[in-house]
């Protein structure tokens, strides 16, 4: 598989990097907000221009540490101030990985000391750098772009990420600077068949720590402060020769407790990440037990029909005896009665305890998601189920199941042809699902069931 060249967007906070990122990729992937310091982790997405594909990376703002210490810098969002060093480290990683760097600046403020510090960092990379003088919504602002040539980085292009002004010219310059061309005919293979595993849970249960432990590197910022991860971060890895995409997400709160602004959009992105995931790793904090909020997150997962593994993290911090795991598993089952088919794994992302079992179990669950049972086997299961327990009656009329088949995978869906769908009671539907799972458990995966009216002559 051809590896895409990498283009990194870097700059100080609140210069429009995320707005430009969204403009280039054509989707609102990065969180955009007026408060400086909104973007923290690297955000990655495939992009294409003039038949050339590349990986675009958005980064958090690089602060002038001297200005921050003196109090002269523009104040960051209050909950971002403690992450200055980590944000800077993530931006530096993006610079090191990039083939071409786009330094985004702000036309409305002119050249600042932070711009000069960043330019000094970029000059030492010996990589192609293009300066995008952003926020050029007005002709008067765009006319000031010449000032940024003083940074000594080469070409400067005045743009507006918000309106798209001159973004095409910027992309032309980026493509010209790429060390290799990747035509649309040689784009990476379709990723529809690549397993996508989303790490979800309420805030501060260890999602980023688990990803880092799996990756063996500091791929995302990890902090004990709840709400550190803002965007949903995709990480592509090779596991025993096969590609897997891991998705780290922002902590999900109950809808009624989601604060407006940045947190609201972060949670929306976490929920959207579930829509494209095969398997969700639902992380629970073992030291706090399974909470109502955990159950709400599980409900979101079920709404999207995503397969699930419950991962109980921080197991190293729990006092245990020989019955602790059994008792804790029972507590999880009791709270998540609507997902009694999911496996439960006890780990410690901090120490690495049982983390090696996370991916194998998630991939096993995903495999079951695509399992298709032969129609003959489905009908044998149904006949045996009917012999064990007759279908219910209503007003003297009994439900008759004429035949059944599995009509879809991802997730599995079974179609039952019956004499009257109104006669199907929830309890009997659940009974049929349990009989199907006895034959093939579809571990961790929801099963969809549809009952359709059918006359005998339709058979």
Secondary structure, 3 states (H helix, E strand, C coil): CCCCEEEEEECCCCCCHHHHHHHHHCCCCCCCCCCCCCCCCCEEEEEEECCEEEEEEECCCCCCHHHHHHCCCCCCCCCCHHHHHHHHHHHHHHHHHCCEEEEEEECCCCCCHHHHHHHHHHHCCCCEEEEEEECCCCHHHHHHHHHHHHHCCCCEEECECCCCECHHHHHHHHHHHCCCCCEHHHCCCCCCCCEEEEEECCCCCCHHHHHHHHHCCCCCCCCCCCCCCCCCEEEEEEECCEEEEEEECCCCCCHHHCCCCHHHHHHHHHHHHHHCCCEEEEEEECCCCCCHHHHHHHHHHHHCCCEEEEEEECHHHCCCCCCHHHHHHHHHHHHCHHHCCCEEEECCCCCCCCCHHHHHHHHHHHHHHCCCCCHHHHHHHHHHHHHHCCCCEECCEECCEEEEEEEECCCCEEEEEECCHHHCCHHHHHHHHHHHHHHCCCCCCCCEEEEEECCHHHC
